[in-house]
Amino acid sequence: MSGVVTDWSELPDGRSIGRRELLVVSAATAATLLIAGSDPLTRLVTAPVTSPADMVRAFPKARWDWTVELAVLHRIDSDRNGALALLWAALELDLDPTQKWRLKPALRLYDLFAAASDTGGRLALAELVRTRSTEPALLARATLWSDPARSAQPRLWRTVGPDQAPLGIYLTPA
């Protein structure tokens, strides 16, 4: 019974888990549980490798932006480049003038990309938005993303699960 933890924050080797580590562990656990209960995300994890654009287009239209957000958050720790490629494909689809099912831009996805990417990624995002959008909210954000004097935003990404419970996921610097 020496492996039994006597305190909730103590590991078997005597180390203790701080609040930040606990947040990361609980966010990863929450993302895993969300994927287990979400058919589109389960298909994403078990599906054969396809392009990010094909994956994004395969997501159901109802709550599309939330599904994309969860898929990106699930992959960001293990495959950051793949997660950002998936998110970039979603942003390109969101800005596609031929799609008619999206009436408003998915602002949270743009903010997630800006928070998870480095300065070069934010500049590329600002350029993409400026060339393909006339939405005032997006253009204002593009100005913020391209400002080199602007300080870095906090890396704690807040979202909600399917049961509307709040989740906080720490995004490590790019």
N, CA and C atoms as a LAMMPS dump frame, in Angstrom:
ITEM: TIMESTEP
0
ITEM: NUMBER OF ATOMS
522
ITEM: BOX BOUNDS ff ff ff
-5.0000000000000000e+02 5.0000000000000000e+02
-5.0000000000000000e+02 5.0000000000000000e+02
-5.0000000000000000e+02 5.0000000000000000e+02
ITEM: ATOMS id mol type element x y z
1 1 1 N 0.805 -1.193 0
2 1 2 C 0 0 0
3 1 3 C 0.853 1.264 0
4 2 1 N 2.137 1.122 -0.284
5 2 2 C 2.991 2.305 -0.264
6 2 3 C 2.694 3.234 -1.439
7 3 1 N 2.031 2.747 -2.476
8 3 2 C 1.708 3.576 -3.627
9 3 3 C 0.455 4.402 -3.446
10 4 1 N -0.248 4.219 -2.353
11 4 2 C -1.472 4.974 -2.128
12 4 3 C -1.11 6.383 -1.692
13 5 1 N -1.723 7.336 -2.309
14 5 2 C -1.445 8.73 -1.996
15 5 3 C -2.253 9.136 -0.78
16 6 1 N -1.551 9.676 0.229
17 6 2 C -2.246 10.052 1.462
18 6 3 C -2.831 11.449 1.37
19 7 1 N -2.242 12.295 0.56
20 7 2 C -2.757 13.644 0.39
21 7 3 C -3.118 13.811 -1.082
22 8 1 N -4.161 14.556 -1.404
23 8 2 C -4.621 14.664 -2.79
24 8 3 C -3.581 15.293 -3.706
25 9 1 N -2.681 16.104 -3.181
26 9 2 C -1.704 16.773 -4.032
27 9 3 C -0.323 16.134 -3.969
28 10 1 N -0.192 15.002 -3.286
29 10 2 C 1.111 14.368 -3.132
30 10 3 C 1.207 13.144 -4.034
31 11 1 N 2.341 13.04 -4.734
32 11 2 C 2.599 11.899 -5.602
33 11 3 C 3.286 10.798 -4.807
34 12 1 N 3.289 9.54 -5.293
35 12 2 C 3.921 8.439 -4.559
36 12 3 C 5.402 8.668 -4.264
37 13 1 N 6.108 9.442 -5.105
38 13 2 C 7.536 9.656 -4.841
39 13 3 C 7.797 10.824 -3.887
40 14 1 N 6.755 11.39 -3.281
41 14 2 C 6.92 12.44 -2.288
42 14 3 C 6.793 13.854 -2.828
43 15 1 N 6.821 14.013 -4.174
44 15 2 C 6.644 15.356 -4.737
45 15 3 C 5.192 15.772 -4.609
46 16 1 N 4.931 17.068 -4.625
47 16 2 C 3.555 17.519 -4.644
48 16 3 C 3.238 18.249 -5.937
49 17 1 N 1.984 18.199 -6.303
50 17 2 C 1.507 18.827 -7.525
51 17 3 C 1.069 20.242 -7.177
52 18 1 N 1.585 21.21 -7.916
53 18 2 C 1.175 22.594 -7.72
54 18 3 C -0.121 22.879 -8.457
55 19 1 N -0.619 24.077 -8.29
56 19 2 C -1.888 24.441 -8.931
57 19 3 C -1.781 24.429 -10.442
58 20 1 N -0.651 24.882 -10.992
59 20 2 C -0.485 24.918 -12.443
60 20 3 C -0.47 23.507 -13.017
61 21 1 N 0.294 22.587 -12.396
62 21 2 C 0.347 21.213 -12.88
63 21 3 C -1.014 20.545 -12.756
64 22 1 N -1.706 20.831 -11.671
65 22 2 C -3.039 20.266 -11.481
66 22 3 C -3.995 20.773 -12.559
67 23 1 N -3.864 22.043 -12.921
68 23 2 C -4.712 22.606 -13.972
69 23 3 C -4.434 21.922 -15.302
70 24 1 N -3.162 21.697 -15.614
71 24 2 C -2.813 21.047 -16.877
72 24 3 C -3.323 19.61 -16.894
73 25 1 N -3.128 18.887 -15.784
74 25 2 C -3.594 17.503 -15.712
75 25 3 C -5.107 17.445 -15.821
76 26 1 N -5.806 18.329 -15.111
77 26 2 C -7.264 18.286 -15.156
78 26 3 C -7.79 18.728 -16.515
79 27 1 N -7.107 19.656 -17.187
80 27 2 C -7.538 20.073 -18.523
81 27 3 C -7.348 18.943 -19.521
82 28 1 N -6.226 18.233 -19.414
83 28 2 C -6.001 17.105 -20.319
84 28 3 C -7.026 16.003 -20.069
85 29 1 N -7.335 15.761 -18.817
86 29 2 C -8.35 14.759 -18.487
87 29 3 C -9.713 15.186 -18.997
88 30 1 N -10.04 16.459 -18.821
89 30 2 C -11.331 16.959 -19.294
90 30 3 C -11.433 16.855 -20.813
91 31 1 N -10.348 17.2 -21.515
92 31 2 C -10.369 17.09 -22.977
93 31 3 C -10.548 15.64 -23.411
94 32 1 N -9.902 14.714 -22.708
95 32 2 C -10.052 13.294 -23.028
96 32 3 C -11.489 12.841 -22.813
97 33 1 N -12.089 13.262 -21.714
98 33 2 C -13.482 12.887 -21.453
99 33 3 C -14.433 13.504 -22.472
100 34 1 N -14.154 14.733 -22.877
101 34 2 C -15 15.378 -23.878
102 34 3 C -14.93 14.634 -25.2
103 35 1 N -13.735 14.226 -25.573
104 35 2 C -13.579 13.513 -26.841
105 35 3 C -14.261 12.153 -26.776
106 36 1 N -14.186 11.506 -25.631
107 36 2 C -14.82 10.193 -25.498
108 36 3 C -16.328 10.288 -25.707
109 37 1 N -16.928 11.417 -25.346
110 37 2 C -18.368 11.569 -25.491
111 37 3 C -18.793 12.292 -26.754
112 38 1 N -17.854 12.682 -27.601
113 38 2 C -18.171 13.44 -28.804
114 38 3 C -17.87 12.598 -30.033
115 39 1 N -18.894 12.24 -30.765
116 39 2 C -18.728 11.4 -31.947
117 39 3 C -17.811 12.035 -32.996
118 40 1 N -17.969 13.324 -33.346
119 40 2 C -17.057 13.89 -34.355
120 40 3 C -15.603 13.891 -33.902
121 41 1 N -15.362 14.164 -32.629
122 41 2 C -13.987 14.172 -32.154
123 41 3 C -13.421 12.765 -32.05
124 42 1 N -14.256 11.79 -31.695
125 42 2 C -13.804 10.405 -31.669
126 42 3 C -13.409 9.963 -33.073
127 43 1 N -14.197 10.359 -34.06
128 43 2 C -13.848 10.03 -35.445
129 43 3 C -12.554 10.705 -35.863
130 44 1 N -12.315 11.921 -35.355
131 44 2 C -11.084 12.631 -35.677
132 44 3 C -9.874 11.871 -35.151
133 45 1 N -9.963 11.36 -33.944
134 45 2 C -8.84 10.664 -33.329
135 45 3 C -8.602 9.309 -33.992
136 46 1 N -9.669 8.604 -34.364
137 46 2 C -9.533 7.255 -34.904
138 46 3 C -9.537 7.212 -36.431
139 47 1 N -9.768 8.32 -37.101
140 47 2 C -9.876 8.342 -38.556
141 47 3 C -8.496 8.228 -39.205
142 48 1 N -8.462 7.719 -40.454
143 48 2 C -7.188 7.716 -41.162
144 48 3 C -6.737 9.158 -41.412
145 49 1 N -5.46 9.323 -41.627
146 49 2 C -4.897 10.66 -41.787
147 49 3 C -5.454 11.304 -43.054
148 50 1 N -6.022 12.47 -42.883
149 50 2 C -6.502 13.268 -44.004
150 50 3 C -5.957 14.676 -43.823
151 51 1 N -6.196 15.51 -44.807
152 51 2 C -5.693 16.877 -44.706
153 51 3 C -6.505 17.645 -43.655
154 52 1 N -5.911 18.686 -43.059
155 52 2 C -6.658 19.481 -42.084
156 52 3 C -7.931 20.091 -42.675
157 53 1 N -7.878 20.503 -43.935
158 53 2 C -9.06 21.09 -44.561
159 53 3 C -10.187 20.066 -44.664
160 54 1 N -9.853 18.815 -44.997
161 54 2 C -10.868 17.765 -45.077
162 54 3 C -11.464 17.471 -43.702
163 55 1 N -10.61 17.461 -42.674
164 55 2 C -11.116 17.227 -41.316
165 55 3 C -12.086 18.319 -40.894
166 56 1 N -11.708 19.562 -41.159
167 56 2 C -12.55 20.696 -40.756
168 56 3 C -13.879 20.669 -41.492
169 57 1 N -13.847 20.328 -42.761
170 57 2 C -15.096 20.26 -43.535
171 57 3 C -15.971 19.089 -43.115
172 58 1 N -15.388 18.06 -42.51
173 58 2 C -16.155 16.883 -42.091
174 58 3 C -16.893 17.102 -40.777
175 59 1 N -16.53 18.119 -40.03
176 59 2 C -17.219 18.371 -38.763
177 59 3 C -18.665 18.771 -39.03
178 60 1 N -19.578 18.391 -38.156
179 60 2 C -20.982 18.777 -38.341
180 60 3 C -21.15 20.292 -38.239
181 61 1 N -22.136 20.799 -38.922
182 61 2 C -22.35 22.249 -38.966
183 61 3 C -22.855 22.814 -37.633
184 62 1 N -23.626 22.026 -36.906
185 62 2 C -24.107 22.487 -35.598
186 62 3 C -22.921 22.542 -34.64
187 63 1 N -22.691 23.672 -34.042
188 63 2 C -21.597 23.895 -33.094
189 63 3 C -20.239 23.592 -33.719
190 64 1 N -20.09 23.963 -34.972
191 64 2 C -18.865 23.7 -35.725
192 64 3 C -17.648 24.333 -35.064
193 65 1 N -17.746 25.595 -34.693
194 65 2 C -16.6 26.29 -34.12
195 65 3 C -16.182 25.684 -32.778
196 66 1 N -17.142 25.248 -31.979
197 66 2 C -16.827 24.618 -30.693
198 66 3 C -16.132 23.274 -30.914
199 67 1 N -16.582 22.508 -31.911
200 67 2 C -15.96 21.228 -32.229
201 67 3 C -14.529 21.425 -32.705
202 68 1 N -14.305 22.429 -33.539
203 68 2 C -12.951 22.73 -34.003
204 68 3 C -12.077 23.123 -32.814
205 69 1 N -12.601 23.958 -31.936
206 69 2 C -11.837 24.397 -30.766
207 69 3 C -11.412 23.214 -29.904
208 70 1 N -12.331 22.289 -29.625
209 70 2 C -11.987 21.128 -28.812
210 70 3 C -10.972 20.223 -29.517
211 71 1 N -11.111 20.061 -30.83
212 71 2 C -10.159 19.229 -31.57
213 71 3 C -8.757 19.836 -31.503
214 72 1 N -8.657 21.141 -31.625
215 72 2 C -7.361 21.818 -31.55
216 72 3 C -6.782 21.698 -30.149
217 73 1 N -7.603 21.925 -29.126
218 73 2 C -7.119 21.842 -27.747
219 73 3 C -6.676 20.422 -27.397
220 74 1 N -7.317 19.435 -27.989
221 74 2 C -6.924 18.049 -27.741
222 74 3 C -5.547 17.75 -28.319
223 75 1 N -5.226 18.331 -29.465
224 75 2 C -3.979 18.018 -30.158
225 75 3 C -2.834 18.96 -29.817
226 76 1 N -3.103 20.078 -29.159
227 76 2 C -2.078 21.124 -29.032
228 76 3 C -0.851 20.67 -28.249
229 77 1 N -1.008 19.821 -27.252
230 77 2 C 0.15 19.37 -26.473
231 77 3 C 0.97 18.311 -27.196
232 78 1 N 0.324 17.408 -27.88
233 78 2 C 1.051 16.318 -28.521
234 78 3 C 1.525 16.663 -29.928
235 79 1 N 0.781 17.486 -30.654
236 79 2 C 1.123 17.828 -32.04
237 79 3 C 0.731 19.279 -32.293
238 80 1 N 1.553 20.208 -31.81
239 80 2 C 1.233 21.628 -31.912
240 80 3 C 1.105 22.075 -33.369
241 81 1 N 2.03 21.646 -34.236
242 81 2 C 1.96 22.041 -35.645
243 81 3 C 0.699 21.509 -36.315
244 82 1 N 0.335 20.262 -36.008
245 82 2 C -0.901 19.705 -36.561
246 82 3 C -2.137 20.426 -36.055
247 83 1 N -2.123 20.796 -34.779
248 83 2 C -3.259 21.524 -34.209
249 83 3 C -3.39 22.906 -34.847
250 84 1 N -2.262 23.591 -35.031
251 84 2 C -2.313 24.915 -35.662
252 84 3 C -2.693 24.812 -37.142
253 85 1 N -2.273 23.733 -37.813
254 85 2 C -2.683 23.531 -39.213
255 85 3 C -4.187 23.286 -39.303
256 86 1 N -4.716 22.516 -38.372
257 86 2 C -6.162 22.284 -38.318
258 86 3 C -6.906 23.596 -38.074
259 87 1 N -6.393 24.385 -37.163
260 87 2 C -7.017 25.675 -36.851
261 87 3 C -6.91 26.635 -38.032
262 88 1 N -5.77 26.641 -38.723
263 88 2 C -5.603 27.502 -39.899
264 88 3 C -6.596 27.109 -40.996
265 89 1 N -6.785 25.797 -41.194
266 89 2 C -7.759 25.336 -42.195
267 89 3 C -9.167 25.786 -41.815
268 90 1 N -9.481 25.762 -40.522
269 90 2 C -10.8 26.224 -40.071
270 90 3 C -10.961 27.718 -40.324
271 91 1 N -9.897 28.485 -40.114
272 91 2 C -9.978 29.928 -40.343
273 91 3 C -10.128 30.241 -41.83
274 92 1 N -9.427 29.492 -42.669
275 92 2 C -9.591 29.69 -44.109
276 92 3 C -11.007 29.353 -44.554
277 93 1 N -11.578 28.286 -44.004
278 93 2 C -12.962 27.938 -44.328
279 93 3 C -13.919 29.011 -43.812
280 94 1 N -13.642 29.532 -42.636
281 94 2 C -14.484 30.574 -42.063
282 94 3 C -14.454 31.842 -42.92
283 95 1 N -13.32 32.12 -43.557
284 95 2 C -13.185 33.308 -44.409
285 95 3 C -13.55 33.051 -45.871
286 96 1 N -13.894 31.816 -46.207
287 96 2 C -14.227 31.459 -47.58
288 96 3 C -15.528 32.154 -47.991
289 97 1 N -15.489 32.997 -49.028
290 97 2 C -16.715 33.716 -49.418
291 97 3 C -17.772 32.821 -50.061
292 98 1 N -17.397 31.611 -50.499
293 98 2 C -18.381 30.747 -51.143
294 98 3 C -19.216 29.949 -50.153
295 99 1 N -18.752 29.803 -48.932
296 99 2 C -19.556 29.066 -47.946
297 99 3 C -20.677 29.978 -47.457
298 100 1 N -21.845 29.415 -47.343
299 100 2 C -23.026 30.21 -46.973
300 100 3 C -23.61 29.826 -45.62
301 101 1 N -23.138 28.75 -45.001
302 101 2 C -23.737 28.288 -43.759
303 101 3 C -23.216 29.029 -42.543
304 102 1 N -22.091 29.722 -42.642
305 102 2 C -21.555 30.512 -41.545
306 102 3 C -21.94 31.969 -41.766
307 103 1 N -22.738 32.504 -40.875
308 103 2 C -23.18 33.881 -41.033
309 103 3 C -22.251 34.87 -40.339
310 104 1 N -21.659 34.463 -39.225
311 104 2 C -20.749 35.331 -38.483
312 104 3 C -19.412 34.617 -38.327
313 105 1 N -18.319 35.372 -38.263
314 105 2 C -17.018 34.712 -38.095
315 105 3 C -16.882 34.092 -36.701
316 106 1 N -16.117 33.033 -36.628
317 106 2 C -15.865 32.333 -35.367
318 106 3 C -14.715 33.047 -34.653
319 107 1 N -15.012 34.131 -33.968
320 107 2 C -13.99 34.978 -33.365
321 107 3 C -13.108 34.23 -32.372
322 108 1 N -13.678 33.277 -31.638
323 108 2 C -12.871 32.522 -30.665
324 108 3 C -11.769 31.727 -31.348
325 109 1 N -12.018 31.231 -32.554
326 109 2 C -10.992 30.466 -33.256
327 109 3 C -9.822 31.363 -33.659
328 110 1 N -10.119 32.582 -34.069
329 110 2 C -9.056 33.523 -34.399
330 110 3 C -8.241 33.863 -33.157
331 111 1 N -8.928 34.08 -32.038
332 111 2 C -8.235 34.384 -30.788
333 111 3 C -7.398 33.203 -30.31
334 112 1 N -7.904 31.985 -30.496
335 112 2 C -7.149 30.801 -30.109
336 112 3 C -5.874 30.678 -30.931
337 113 1 N -5.97 30.922 -32.237
338 113 2 C -4.778 30.849 -33.083
339 113 3 C -3.766 31.906 -32.648
340 114 1 N -4.231 33.114 -32.371
341 114 2 C -3.329 34.183 -31.934
342 114 3 C -2.673 33.845 -30.599
343 115 1 N -3.419 33.218 -29.701
344 115 2 C -2.869 32.869 -28.39
345 115 3 C -1.888 31.706 -28.462
346 116 1 N -2.111 30.775 -29.37
347 116 2 C -1.284 29.575 -29.437
348 116 3 C -0.076 29.714 -30.363
349 117 1 N -0.027 30.751 -31.184
350 117 2 C 1.063 30.865 -32.15
351 117 3 C 2.071 31.919 -31.707
352 118 1 N 3.175 31.945 -32.419
353 118 2 C 4.219 32.914 -32.121
354 118 3 C 3.958 34.206 -32.896
355 119 1 N 4.916 35.13 -32.859
356 119 2 C 4.75 36.428 -33.518
357 119 3 C 4.548 36.269 -35.025
358 120 1 N 5.295 35.373 -35.647
359 120 2 C 5.136 35.138 -37.086
360 120 3 C 3.756 34.614 -37.435
361 121 1 N 3.223 33.728 -36.596
362 121 2 C 1.875 33.206 -36.818
363 121 3 C 0.822 34.282 -36.679
364 122 1 N 0.99 35.166 -35.695
365 122 2 C 0.028 36.259 -35.521
366 122 3 C 0.083 37.231 -36.694
367 123 1 N 1.291 37.494 -37.216
368 123 2 C 1.404 38.369 -38.389
369 123 3 C 0.752 37.734 -39.616
370 124 1 N 0.951 36.429 -39.798
371 124 2 C 0.319 35.725 -40.925
372 124 3 C -1.202 35.742 -40.777
373 125 1 N -1.682 35.575 -39.55
374 125 2 C -3.125 35.624 -39.303
375 125 3 C -3.683 37.001 -39.617
376 126 1 N -2.981 38.04 -39.195
377 126 2 C -3.431 39.408 -39.478
378 126 3 C -3.48 39.66 -40.986
379 127 1 N -2.487 39.167 -41.712
380 127 2 C -2.465 39.333 -43.166
381 127 3 C -3.618 38.574 -43.829
382 128 1 N -3.883 37.355 -43.368
383 128 2 C -4.997 36.566 -43.901
384 128 3 C -6.319 37.295 -43.697
385 129 1 N -6.524 37.836 -42.524
386 129 2 C -7.775 38.528 -42.215
387 129 3 C -7.896 39.799 -43.049
388 130 1 N -6.813 40.549 -43.167
389 130 2 C -6.874 41.806 -43.937
390 130 3 C -7.166 41.567 -45.409
391 131 1 N -6.653 40.466 -45.962
392 131 2 C -6.85 40.221 -47.398
393 131 3 C -8.193 39.582 -47.713
394 132 1 N -8.815 38.886 -46.745
395 132 2 C -10.011 38.121 -47.081
396 132 3 C -11.261 38.503 -46.314
397 133 1 N -11.192 39.533 -45.46
398 133 2 C -12.363 39.861 -44.655
399 133 3 C -12.635 41.361 -44.663
400 134 1 N -13.916 41.681 -44.509
401 134 2 C -14.322 43.078 -44.324
402 134 3 C -15.025 43.258 -42.987
403 135 1 N -15.031 42.226 -42.173
404 135 2 C -15.682 42.247 -40.861
405 135 3 C -14.925 43.197 -39.928
406 136 1 N -15.591 44.235 -39.395
407 136 2 C -14.894 45.216 -38.543
408 136 3 C -14.241 44.611 -37.296
409 137 1 N -14.895 43.641 -36.661
410 137 2 C -14.325 43.034 -35.455
411 137 3 C -13.029 42.287 -35.78
412 138 1 N -13.005 41.597 -36.904
413 138 2 C -11.792 40.875 -37.298
414 138 3 C -10.675 41.832 -37.697
415 139 1 N -11.017 42.886 -38.402
416 139 2 C -9.99 43.843 -38.814
417 139 3 C -9.386 44.562 -37.608
418 140 1 N -10.199 44.853 -36.606
419 140 2 C -9.677 45.469 -35.377
420 140 3 C -8.727 44.514 -34.662
421 141 1 N -9.088 43.243 -34.618
422 141 2 C -8.204 42.257 -33.986
423 141 3 C -6.93 42.072 -34.787
424 142 1 N -7.016 42.143 -36.102
425 142 2 C -5.823 42.013 -36.944
426 142 3 C -4.832 43.132 -36.639
427 143 1 N -5.332 44.307 -36.365
428 143 2 C -4.458 45.414 -35.981
429 143 3 C -3.736 45.108 -34.676
430 144 1 N -4.443 44.515 -33.725
431 144 2 C -3.814 44.144 -32.456
432 144 3 C -2.773 43.044 -32.642
433 145 1 N -3.087 42.043 -33.475
434 145 2 C -2.164 40.93 -33.676
435 145 3 C -0.866 41.379 -34.339
436 146 1 N -0.945 42.384 -35.201
437 146 2 C 0.24 42.809 -35.942
438 146 3 C 1.032 43.902 -35.23
439 147 1 N 0.589 44.342 -34.075
440 147 2 C 1.276 45.388 -33.324
441 147 3 C 2.442 44.775 -32.548
442 148 1 N 3.7 45.103 -32.913
443 148 2 C 4.841 44.494 -32.217
444 148 3 C 5.023 45.012 -30.793
445 149 1 N 4.481 46.157 -30.476
446 149 2 C 4.638 46.73 -29.135
447 149 3 C 3.647 46.146 -28.132
448 150 1 N 2.683 45.405 -28.631
449 150 2 C 1.659 44.848 -27.741
450 150 3 C 2.239 43.718 -26.911
451 151 1 N 1.924 43.719 -25.637
452 151 2 C 2.455 42.681 -24.751
453 151 3 C 1.719 41.362 -24.985
454 152 1 N 2.376 40.279 -24.601
455 152 2 C 1.794 38.943 -24.784
456 152 3 C 0.577 38.762 -23.882
457 153 1 N -0.415 38.089 -24.402
458 153 2 C -1.626 37.802 -23.64
459 153 3 C -1.398 36.607 -22.736
460 154 1 N -2.198 36.461 -21.697
461 154 2 C -2.056 35.278 -20.846
462 154 3 C -2.315 34.005 -21.654
463 155 1 N -1.654 32.95 -21.286
464 155 2 C -1.725 31.7 -22.031
465 155 3 C -2.784 30.741 -21.494
466 156 1 N -3.638 31.169 -20.584
467 156 2 C -4.698 30.306 -20.068
468 156 3 C -5.92 30.483 -20.96
469 157 1 N -6.269 29.435 -21.689
470 157 2 C -7.415 29.483 -22.598
471 157 3 C -8.626 28.943 -21.868
472 158 1 N -9.683 29.708 -21.827
473 158 2 C -10.901 29.306 -21.124
474 158 3 C -11.975 28.937 -22.131
475 159 1 N -12.628 27.811 -21.868
476 159 2 C -13.734 27.333 -22.701
477 159 3 C -14.707 26.581 -21.803
478 160 1 N -15.727 26.015 -22.4
479 160 2 C -16.696 25.224 -21.64
480 160 3 C -16.838 23.852 -22.276
481 161 1 N -17.186 22.884 -21.448
482 161 2 C -17.415 21.532 -21.926
483 161 3 C -18.849 21.362 -22.393
484 162 1 N -19.22 20.151 -22.813
485 162 2 C -20.584 19.921 -23.288
486 162 3 C -21.636 20.118 -22.2
487 163 1 N -21.224 19.993 -20.94
488 163 2 C -22.164 20.206 -19.838
489 163 3 C -22.121 21.642 -19.328
490 164 1 N -21.496 22.536 -20.089
491 164 2 C -21.349 23.952 -19.773
492 164 3 C -20.456 24.205 -18.558
493 165 1 N -19.685 23.213 -18.153
494 165 2 C -18.727 23.392 -17.064
495 165 3 C -17.496 24.113 -17.616
496 166 1 N -16.974 25.109 -16.903
497 166 2 C -15.811 25.847 -17.409
498 166 3 C -14.54 25.006 -17.375
499 167 1 N -13.72 25.185 -18.409
500 167 2 C -12.429 24.516 -18.515
501 167 3 C -11.365 25.576 -18.742
502 168 1 N -10.202 25.393 -18.151
503 168 2 C -9.065 26.267 -18.384
504 168 3 C -7.895 25.426 -18.841
505 169 1 N -7.33 25.748 -19.987
506 169 2 C -6.226 24.976 -20.539
507 169 3 C -5.045 25.917 -20.746
508 170 1 N -3.906 25.543 -20.161
509 170 2 C -2.707 26.35 -20.241
510 170 3 C -2.024 26.093 -21.578
511 171 1 N -1.844 27.131 -22.381
512 171 2 C -1.161 27.015 -23.672
513 171 3 C 0.309 27.367 -23.464
514 172 1 N 1.181 26.418 -23.689
515 172 2 C 2.604 26.701 -23.549
516 172 3 C 3.038 27.625 -24.673
517 173 1 N 4.057 28.454 -24.438
518 173 2 C 4.522 29.357 -25.51
519 173 3 C 4.966 28.582 -26.742
520 174 1 N 4.758 29.193 -27.886
521 174 2 C 5.116 28.55 -29.168
522 174 3 C 6.607 28.472 -29.322
